[in-house]
Amino acid sequence: MLYHIPPMEGSAVDLVFVPEEVTSEVIPDAPIDGCWRLDAASPEEAASEAIRIRPSPIPRELGPDERYAIRHEVYHLIDSTTCFPDGEYTTEKTLQFTETTETGVVNREGPKFTLRYTLTAEDDGSVSIDVNRP
């Protein structure tokens, strides 16, 4: 399920990916104190809400040479001193392919692979993200 990407861990703050069409009481409409962070009273509340908004798997049928993408927004889990403190933030996600036969039986033993997401924040405020296989 590419829809849910686990929170990114960094040396200063933790970041969470939220699919752009997901709504929640803790997802702000505008930056809070100049930063995009979940509007929660505690790390526990933010983590609990992040789990609640995580959607169920979404089946997608892809043919040869077809692509599928989901746009995510990145938020701080909760308070931090700067918006994106410089440094590296990482997380990994394992994807499993399944196949549904003509009789409706789901074969869950398809190929799987892991992706490593690395977000790099620079001193000048620029942010980049790389996705690679570890």
C-alpha angles and dihedrals in degrees: 000000000000090000092081119052116184117245116278118240122214138165095260110025140358120244129205129203116222122186105245095239094055117103129198140159090252097050106094126222090216137019116284111228087345096308135096103239134145110268098234133136095226142011088252092056091048092049092047092051092045088056092046094053093048103112130224118260112289114215115225126181113214127187128200112306092005122134135207126196138175123200115224133192119217121225135176110246091229144324121349133163096243133023100247109000108209113265143077127297122191143185137161133220127192115211122203123197118215133187130212114211124220088261091056097254112143116222105206094181096086125130119293135193139178127237124201116211116203120185115192121196116194130206090251091061097256117137128198134177130206127192117199141151111259 
